[in-house]
Each structure stands twice: as C-alpha cells, then as structure tokens.
Amino acid sequence: MVTGEDDLIQRAACGDQEAFRQLWEAHHAIAMATALRLCHHRSLAEDITQGTFLLAWRGLPRFQRGSQFRPWLMRILYRHALDEMERHRVYQQPIPLEESGEFERYVGASAGSDLQEQIAQREEVRQALTQLNADQRRVIALRYGADLTEVDIAQVLDWPVGTVKSRLNRARERLRVLLTEERR
Amino acid sequence: MHEWNPVERGHGEHPNLDKRLSAYYGPELQEQPLPESSWLRVGTHLGPQRSSKRQRLWRWHTLHRLRLRPGGRHVHRRPIPANIRDAFSRLVYETRQAHPVPSLRCSFTSRRRAPAVRVSPIDGRNIRLILPLNGAWALEPSELDVLLATGMARRLYTRKPAFLLLQLLLVSVVLFAGVALILFGTHRASMLPFLIAIALCIVISGLRHVQGRSLAFQADDRVVQWLGRSRACQGLHALAGHTGSRRRGRWGEPSLLERIDRVCGTQVAAETERLTLVR
C-alpha cells in the first residue's frame, strides 16, 4: 500500500522539490528539536537541520521503498550533527544563555538557587566532555542526547555493538573520574 | 507543568552519572518550527536529483560528457547563489577592477569538501569559484570575500606578460616533445631532440611552480590591501577550517598554511577532517 508520504518520497526522489518541501514541513521541526537538544546552540542546530535535509535530498534516490522516512532522516541527522559538533568544537563553547532559559522552562525553575546549581552542573559536564576523545563524545551524545540504545548507536555510527559498548563504558568511566575530581 | 527534574537531590557528593548526563542534554524538546527563510535556504541548494545508475551511464556517454573532468569529478553548474553574487559585485566595486570587468562562474562538485577559486591564463576574464555541493551555504562572509578577492587578484597577475610567456613556452616545449617523439617513432630520427624537450619541460615546469607560488603570494598581498589584514586573516582561517589545513598545496600553489603564515604571521593547528557518513 502506498501512503501519502511514500508518494511524496517517490516524487522527491525523482526531483520534485514541492514534494520535498512537504517532507520538510512534516519533519523539520522535530529534526530541529533533536539537533538543538544535541548541540544546545540554536544557530548551529538550524544549520544542522538544513544540512540534514540537503543530505537527505541527495540520498533519496537510494531510499529503500517501504521503509519509514523519519528514522532514516534521523540517522542522517545524528551523523551530520556529530560531525558538525566536532567541526565547530561545540563542547568548547559555553551553553548560550538563551538555551539555559529553555532549560529553565523544562526543569520548572522552582527555586533560583536550584536552577543556578543545575546550570553549574551542566557546565561541569560540558567541561568534562571536552576531555574525552571524539568517538567517546559521539557515543555519549547519542546515548544521552538522543536516547538511543547501544544497538541503535551501532547502526547510526556503523560500528560493531561491542565497540559501542566498550567506548561507552570507557567514556562513562572517564567522566565519572573527571566529575568526581571536579567536585573535590 | 513539566515535572522533569534531572538532578536527583540527596545524592550527596556523587550524583548519579547517568542522571547528570541526561540533565546535561535535557529532556526531549518540543517541536521547533523554523521560519520560512530556512526552507528557502535549503530550497536554493537542492539542485538536480541524482538519477539511477543506468541513466547516469547514459548521460555520461551523451549529454554530460563535458561536465566530467579528469579524475571523474562531477561538476554541477547552477545559478550563482545570491549571497555570492552580491559579495562579488560589492568587491568589484570596492576594489575598482579595471576593464574588462571580471565575471564570476560558480560550479558545485560533490567530490570537493573545501571551496576553491581558479583563474585560467587563457580565459583571463572569468573567475571560477568551485564549491562543495553540500556546504556552499555554510561559507562565512569573510571566507567568501577572501576567495573572491584572491580570484580577482590572481586574475590580475596571470595576465602579466611574464606569466603568459612561461605558459606559452611550456605548451610549445610539450608540443615539440610530442613531435620529436612521433618523428622518432616513425622515421627512426635521433632521440636527442626528444630528450632535450623533456629536460626543457622539467626546467620550465619547475620555473612555473616557483612563479605560481610567487604569483599566489603577490595576490595575497593585494588581497590584504583590498580587505585589510584582519579580514583577510579571518577569511583564511575560516578556509583552513574547511580544508583541514593540508601541509602541501597543489602544484604551483602554496598551501593554506603557508598563506596563513605569511599573511597573518600565525599558523593554524592541523585539524582532523571527518567525513559525513551518509550512505
């Protein structure tokens, strides 16, 4: 059975920009939210979203018929976002204040001092993340920033599951040490 | 009200690492719609859709033969993006380019990952800007200015008689070597002219390499005059961010590191390039 989205994908794969625009309309907002959660920088998240859709456009002729579009798009987004975050050295930049405001909305901001402490803790984690190597940061971002399982991470990064597990464990161990040292 | 509270209180000195990492990334965000301009930016860079393998082969043999360059680089010619066109017009005006006014050609290639500018000594009017297919929109203004100004400056120097003379000499010697080789093959003529031509080719190529580098450095000095040192520096550093600052440049051209060293007096750390893993 051909759904509306399948039809749009087929048309877009043949070069129909209007069909691709409809795919953009349906998926860009969630892609942007995912990118923003990963990188915390609105302008970079917008660039990542746009870049993802450009990559998706180029990849559409190879899109497997009958597969779901969003998971495919998200895999492209994760890979592209991780590359862009490393390229822009995003972990070396403090989280912008407006994104902290976004954070405040989510945590509820019951007490000012609590919020300050949570922001300070986030900053500690960011600084600890800069001490990891790029591959460790990638698994951490996908595990905690995208809530992917180890099997999903292995699919996205095209690594064996065992490699994902070992890198994740090493990254966690290193972070535990770094954050403990920070506390002292 | 959202009840999400990432940091469990009461964990004492060692709050749970998983919770801290989850708190760092925060909860799943609500949808973040982008403005219409965002789609417009994407829309202007969509380009033609890649066709099936059979269609591509057919095109390769017929319609698109001229687009394929040695080394199999597929080059797409598309309208020049508005921001590049505007920057070019502004620079032509600001740098008071002499007649004939340079014209800009822009091509997009899927194989390149860094933007580049080329000027042909034969067609001295055109400046060719080569952009990676998926990264054209990410050019910073200073980077774009440096690329375009470099093209304009190199165009001025490639039109100088000394440069043209050496090019002509190189072409003549290559032709001479070809003729000598044919004569040797068909009439069993002496090998000496061919060997002399080859030796001359090597010498002239060496001279051409030195001249090319000198021309590039002179052009960079001109770019500094036009844009100012800080903007030129900023643009070169941004370019280095794209290319990953290779140690060696192309034949007859200095590397970006050398150019940065000369223009800014500082080097950039070589950065590992990472591929975007889209299959």
Chai-1 contact restraints between the chains, C-beta under 6 A:
chainA,res_idxA,chainB,res_idxB,connection_type,confidence,min_distance_angstrom,max_distance_angstrom,comment,restraint_id
A,G15,B,Q49,contact,1.0,0.0,6.0,A-B,restraint_1
A,Q17,B,L46,contact,1.0,0.0,6.0,A-B,restraint_2
A,W24,B,W39,contact,1.0,0.0,6.0,A-B,restraint_3
A,H28,B,L34,contact,1.0,0.0,6.0,A-B,restraint_4
A,A29,B,E31,contact,1.0,0.0,6.0,A-B,restraint_5
A,A29,B,Q32,contact,1.0,0.0,6.0,A-B,restraint_6
A,A29,B,P33,contact,1.0,0.0,6.0,A-B,restraint_7
A,I30,B,E31,contact,1.0,0.0,6.0,A-B,restraint_8
A,M32,B,Q32,contact,1.0,0.0,6.0,A-B,restraint_9
A,M32,B,L34,contact,1.0,0.0,6.0,A-B,restraint_10
A,A33,B,L29,contact,1.0,0.0,6.0,A-B,restraint_11
A,A33,B,E31,contact,1.0,0.0,6.0,A-B,restraint_12
A,A33,B,Q32,contact,1.0,0.0,6.0,A-B,restraint_13
A,L36,B,L29,contact,1.0,0.0,6.0,A-B,restraint_14
A,L36,B,Q32,contact,1.0,0.0,6.0,A-B,restraint_15
A,R37,B,Y25,contact,1.0,0.0,6.0,A-B,restraint_16
A,R37,B,L29,contact,1.0,0.0,6.0,A-B,restraint_17
A,Q50,B,R41,contact,1.0,0.0,6.0,A-B,restraint_18
A,Q50,B,V42,contact,1.0,0.0,6.0,A-B,restraint_19
A,F53,B,V42,contact,1.0,0.0,6.0,A-B,restraint_20
A,L54,B,H45,contact,1.0,0.0,6.0,A-B,restraint_21
A,L54,B,N134,contact,1.0,0.0,6.0,A-B,restraint_22
A,L55,B,V278,contact,1.0,0.0,6.0,A-B,restraint_23
A,W57,B,L46,contact,1.0,0.0,6.0,A-B,restraint_24
A,G59,B,V278,contact,1.0,0.0,6.0,A-B,restraint_25
A,P61,B,R50,contact,1.0,0.0,6.0,A-B,restraint_26
A,I76,B,V278,contact,1.0,0.0,6.0,A-B,restraint_27
A,R79,B,L277,contact,1.0,0.0,6.0,A-B,restraint_28
A,H80,B,T276,contact,1.0,0.0,6.0,A-B,restraint_29
A,D83,B,R274,contact,1.0,0.0,6.0,A-B,restraint_30
A,D83,B,T276,contact,1.0,0.0,6.0,A-B,restraint_31
A,E86,B,R274,contact,1.0,0.0,6.0,A-B,restraint_32
A,F103,B,G26,contact,1.0,0.0,6.0,A-B,restraint_33
A,Y106,B,H2,contact,1.0,0.0,6.0,A-B,restraint_34
A,Y106,B,W4,contact,1.0,0.0,6.0,A-B,restraint_35
A,Y106,B,G26,contact,1.0,0.0,6.0,A-B,restraint_36
A,Y106,B,P27,contact,1.0,0.0,6.0,A-B,restraint_37
A,Q118,B,V7,contact,1.0,0.0,6.0,A-B,restraint_38
A,R122,B,Y24,contact,1.0,0.0,6.0,A-B,restraint_39
A,V125,B,R20,contact,1.0,0.0,6.0,A-B,restraint_40
A,V125,B,Y24,contact,1.0,0.0,6.0,A-B,restraint_41
A,Y144,B,L21,contact,1.0,0.0,6.0,A-B,restraint_42
A,Y144,B,S22,contact,1.0,0.0,6.0,A-B,restraint_43
A,Y144,B,Y25,contact,1.0,0.0,6.0,A-B,restraint_44
A,G145,B,Y25,contact,1.0,0.0,6.0,A-B,restraint_45
A,R176,B,L17,contact,1.0,0.0,6.0,A-B,restraint_46
A,R183,B,E13,contact,1.0,0.0,6.0,A-B,restraint_47
